[in-house]
């Protein structure tokens, strides 16, 4: 059964369909929220899937369910950050590091995967999302455009600027050039070397 079918059935009260959908995408959503929030990863995963039900009437059927899912995940993340911050922010300008919501205590002299996470957290939030979804989830510019609510040309520009900002972040961190290079190679290879936070695993989604 497709994700679209499962979402339809869940929205119509089939909790078993909701459980299947939850298990299918639990790991991907944990990867999305890891490195962006602290201990609330699992709550945000569940909030995202419940948000899919609310957003379903606006779902564009020409895009994949995963693209729709990450668009809802981004909105869930931004709502979470706004609730944690008294001041307003622009996801195209503000980074998690700027907002003080970064969960990592990373420093530049740790291993390259930790260094990469610290550098990513210094990117504007939407740039971080674009970079991670492109390299670690395989989303292309057209799909990123839907997630970020922009046009594909702007999505490609955002990826380009994100790569440049990432290089600058390594410099700000005072990273060893060899470790920074290793971290960039890991990113470009698509290998997500982050260590996900421990969560209890897929639960039954509430309705």
N, C-alpha and C positions, 0 to 999 in steps of 0.2 A: 504494500500500500504506500502511496506517495506521501510526502510530507504535507502537501496541500490537502489531500484527502483526510489525513489524520487531524489536521487543524480544523477542518470543517466538522468532523465528527466530534472532536473535543468541544468545539464551540456549541454544538447541539446537545451537550450533556454526556458524551461518552468518555468517562474518566480513564478507561483502559487505553483509549487512543491517545489521551493526554500523557499517560505514563510512557507509552512507546515513543512519542515525540520527545519527551523529556530525556529519556535514556539515549536517544540517537544524538542529541546535540549538547548533552551535558558537558562533555570534555571540551568541545570547541568553545563553549561559553566560559568555562573555567579559564581557558587560555586567554580569552579576550579580557577578562576582568583581572587576571593575575598581573601584578606589576602596576596596577592602576588604583587599586583599593586595598584596604587592610584586611580585616577579619570578616568582612561582609560579603565575600565572594559568593557563597552559596545562596544567600538571600537575594542577591542581584541576579543570579542565574534564574531563580524561580520567578522573580519579578519580571524578567525579560520574557519568559515564556507566557506568563499571564498577560503581559502587554501585547503579545502577538494576537491574542484573542480580541482584545479591545481594538487593535489596529487593523484587524482583518478586513473590515469593509473598505479600507483605503489601500489594501494590498494590490500591487500591480502584478497581474498574473504573468506578464511577459518576463518578469525577473525570477530568479531561482528563490526557493524558500530560504536558503542560507543567506542570500543577499538581504532579503526582508528581515531575517532574524538578526543580522548584525546591525541593520538600521535601527531596529527596536532596542538592541543592546546599547548602541551609542546614546540614544535618547534616555535610556535608563541610567547610564553612567553620568550623563550631564545633569540629570535631575538629582542624582545622589550627590554630586559635587556641589551643586547649588545649595542643597540642604545643609551641607557641611561648612559653607562659606558665607559669611555675612556680606562680603563685597561681591559685586558682579564680576563676571569674567567673560572673555571671548575665547572660544575653543580654537580659533585660528591664531590667537596671540599668546594666550596664557598656557603655561605648562603645569604639570602636576607638581613639579619642583617649585615653581613660582607660587602656587597656591598653598604649598605646605601640606598637600594631601598625599605625597609620595610615600608608599609603605616601606621603601627600601632605605637601609642605612648604608648603602654601598659607597665605597671609595674607589678611586681610580686604580689603586694598586692591587685590587683583587683579581680573580680570574676573569678571563675575557667575557664569559657569559654574564657575570655580575656587572662588569664594566658596561656591557651593551645595554643592560637594563637601566643602569644609572644614566646613561647617555640618552636613551629613549625618553626617560621621564623629564628631560630638559627640553624636549621638543614641544611646540604647541600641541595641545591635546589632539586636535583633528589631524595634525601631521603624524603624530605617534600612531593613531588609529590607522591611517592610510598605509604607513610603512609596514606595520605589523600584519594587517589584513592582506596586503599585497604579497609579502614574502612568506608568511607563515600559514595563511589560509588560501592563497592562490587567487585572490580577487584581482580582476583586471580593472582598467580605468572606468569602463562602463558600469561595472558593479560597484566600484568605490563611489562613483558619482551618485548612485541611488542611496548608498549608506550615508553619505555626507550631505546629501541634499544639494548637490551642485551639478554642473554639466561635465561631461567627460573630458573636455579640454582643460577645464580648471582642475579636475582630478589628476590629470597627467602633470600639470604644473605643480600641484601640491606634492606629488611624489618626488619630483625633481628638487623642489625646495626642501622637502623633508630630508632627502639624502644629504644635501649641502648642510642643513642645520645639524644633522647627526655628526658630520665630520667636525663642525665647529664645537659641538658639545664635548667631543673627545678632547679637543684642545683646551676647553675651559676646565675640564676635569684634571688636566695635567697628565693625561694617560700616556703610558709608555707607547711609543709609536708601533712597536711590534705587537703589543697586546691590542691596540686599537685596530690595527690591520687584521689581526686574527678575528676580532669581534665582527668587523665588517664582512669578512669572508663567511663567517657563520650565518650572518643575516642573509647574505646574497644566496647562500646555498639552500635557504629555505628550512634549515634545521633549527627548530625552536629548542634551544638548550636551556631554557628557564626551568626552574624546579617549581612546579605548581604547589600552591599551598595545600595543606592537608584539609580536605573536606570530607564529609561523611558519605559522599556518593549520591547517586540519583535517588531522590525521595519521591513520594507520590505528590504530584503538583496539586495545589488546592484549586478549587473552582469557586 
